[in-house]
């Protein structure tokens, strides 16, 4: 079993073609490889005719020729080399490190912000508790004064009533 897809395709083409080209043994992989090299330099119509002469049907010959033509038309300029991939990996590693540093800085800022907010809340709570204690003290003063005044008024009214009675 061939290890590469291209080798597999060569083998299949040779078995199906039963080609005898350039003195090669009938049906050999070498014959098909030579045919492919020849087709790359020739017109597709000529390639179809040659495949038909080798025993391919019209549909098979046209399909193989289309595949070969597409293979020729592939734009290899977009392919990345190992060097380019290594550079991209290095760039990604640098970006990752930079992002991790920024995340750590943001976390630190958030923790400092939370600590500051907690301190502010504690100060507000203490101020509120002082204000509440002051209000309680003022209320107690007013209530005590009101109770004292009411007591004096009630005692005065009772004394006045007792004096008015014969």
PyMOL commands that set and color helices and strands:
alter all, ss='L'
color gray80, all
select helices_A, chain A and resi 5-17+29-41+44-53+58-73+76-78+82-164
alter helices_A, ss='H'
color red, helices_A
deselect
rebuild
show_as cartoon
